[in-house]
Amino acid sequence: QTHGAPADSVRHVGDLGNIEADQNGQAQINIVDKVIALSGPHSIIGRGVVIHSGEDDLGKKQDQGSKTTGNAGDRMGCGIVGIL
């Protein structure tokens, strides 16, 4: 697979698009996705989530960085998905 946008038919399972932070660096997100799930083969429970420093080009450019990471920049935050 190559990197893509959430609505693309060809994408990594974890390609969830861009989020936008406010002037204080805070962001709220609510993602509904047709690929990821909380159970089954595409379960995200126990998987990592990474926030990158830049805007993701969603794999739309021709260079290798676009096709792998969307040229989204350095990793600046991460976590593990779980259910409480």
N, C-alpha and C positions, 0 to 999 in steps of 0.2 A: 504494500500500500504506500501511497504518497500522502503528504500533508494536504489537508483541505479544510473547507468550511463545514460547519455543522450540517448544512443542508445538502452537501455534495454526496453523490453516490460512492465516490472513491475518496476515502479519508482514513486516518487512523481513528480507532475507537475513541480515543481521548481528545480529539480535535473539537473543542467546545467553543471556539471563537474568542472574541475580545470582551473584556470587561472595562468599565470606565470608573475611575475613582474621582471623588470630589476634591475640592481645594485642600482638604485636610488629609488626603490620601486614603479615605475610606470608601469602600465599595460594597454595595449589596447586590447579590445576584440571585436569580431564580431561573434555573436551567431546566427546560423540558427538552428531552432529546430522544430521537427515534432509535438510537443504537444502544446507549448505555442503559443499565438496569441495576436494581439492588439485589438481584439474584440471577442465576443462570450463567451461561458462558461469557456474557459481557458485563458481569457484575463488577461494580466499582468498589465494593466493600473490601477494605484492606489495601486498596490501590493508592498510589500517590497522586497528589494534585500539585502542580507547579504553576506559579505566577511568574511571568517574564516581565522585564522592565519596559519593553517597547510594544508597539502595535504589531500584531500578527498580520502578515500579508495574505494569509489563508491559502498559501501554496499557489498563488496566481502568477508569480513571476517565473522566469525561466532558469534562474540559478539554482544550484544544489541546496543552498540554505533555505530557499523558499520551499523546496520539495520535501525537506526534512523537518524543519522547525518553524517555517513561516517567517524567518528572519526576525523573530520576536525579541531578540536581545538576551541579556544575561538573566539568569534565574535570580529572583529577589524574594521569593517566599514559597513555602511548600508545606504540605500536611498530608495526613493519611485519612481516608474516608472511612467512617465508622457509623454505627447505629448505637445510640444511647438507650 
